[in-house]
Amino acid sequence: MKKNLFKYLLLTVITMGILIFQGCYPENDLTYEQTDVVLTTYNDSVDFSSLNTYYLSDTVYILDEDDEQVPLENQDIIVDNIVSNMTSAGYTRITTEEQGKPDVVILVGAFTSTTTNVGWWYPYYPGWGWGGYPGWGWGGWGGYYPGGYYPGYPYVSSYTTGTVVWDMANPDDYDIIKGDTVARVYWNCGIQGVLSGGSSDSRIIKGINQAFAQSPQIKINK
Amino acid sequence: MKKNNIILSSVFVVLFSLTSFSQGGGVWNFDWNIGFGLGETGEFISNPSGRGFSIDGRGFVTDNITVGGIVGWNTFYQNEGFVTEDYESGVTVNGYKRKYINVLPIMVNTHYYLAQTTVMPYIGFGVGATYAERRDYMGIYYVEESAWHFSVAPELGIVYPFGSSNTGINANVKYNYAAKTKDTKAVSFLSVNIGISYVF
């Protein structure tokens, strides 16, 4: 009679084995695209409708290179798509000094590192020397983010990640923090994961479009 | 960890000793669990869970009362695809969202058998600890809540033995409630459990 009991136990073990094999977290093997996350934050004290022009460098630097500034390989696709979305949002890009001083500046950077010990993605890159801005002597500045800007979203990750980030800031709207001049960030975006894995270009475009789509607040032609 | 070890050891002692030293035989149930989230659990994951299993051992201490224990495991899961969510302070996140709750109840229980004829209907009540781990994923990022909860589980069921053999079918409906803790929400679900009974 005990034989039956062992049969059932065996059956149970096999069933549980199947469940364990499926794991506590079924369907958690993601495609590269499914790992992509788009995060945007806008500064709700800014009147975006008062803005009009912006400056955006053609160069996208890799931010995790400590000393040297290395341009990202596929920077054109990033710059082109941010520019076309900014145009759709009603902004005018200025490219020469003769066009006057822009209302805001957009700084674009990328993290290509495989480690993700950078907070939500990157809240701070102090004193990132930013070249290429024509005139005005604004070289070297770090944006900052008013308190409470980041959701408490802890993470654990061993994926290879690559993140494109950009900030909209007005260098004339700044605070002095510990003797440094830091511009307030009006809008910031991070598209996480898009620099790794397959079909990166289409995911970059999708991510940039999504960042604008989920930020209707920054539109000036509502 | 110490607390968990105490809970685990005490439950296993109860589970295996009670059934063996009871003179009047007992029942082993091996059940598949189908769970339906209730309350905050149902709001978080509305999909029913078919990923659940439990082993339940009961020893007769009188003619119609058993005392025993149960261990189980249920996984609730919901895939919401790509979603956009707003957080405080102007933060918006778009990502591939999945939600999970894994529930591991370990309880002592007692059952009262209303009859022991061709059908053995019973009512029962379990009390013990439930480990629940709740994860809310966006892409590869997630928020996790996990804790051991005090829990209770009233149930209603039948054992239907096959003829004169000591094997039968067990079917029951159980309300599983794991009380909220200081940092984590309550977990509650209704489960329909179907499986094999071994009556000895």
Interface residues (C-beta under 8 A of the other chain):
Chain A: M1 N4 L5 Y8 L9 L11 T12 T15 M16 L19 Q22 C24 Y25 P26 E27 N28 L30 Q34 T35 D36 V37 V38 L39 T40 T41 Y42 N43 D44 P146 G148 Y149 Y150 P151 G152 Y153 P154 Y155 V156 S157 Y159 T161 Q192 G193 Q210 Q214 S215 Q217
Chain B: W28 F30 W32 R51 F53 I55 W73 T75 Y77 N79 T84 Y87 E88 S89 G90 V91 T92 V93 N94 G95 Y96 R98 Y100 N102 E133 R135 Y137 M138 G139 I140 Y141 Y142 V143 E144 N166 T167 I196 Y198 F200
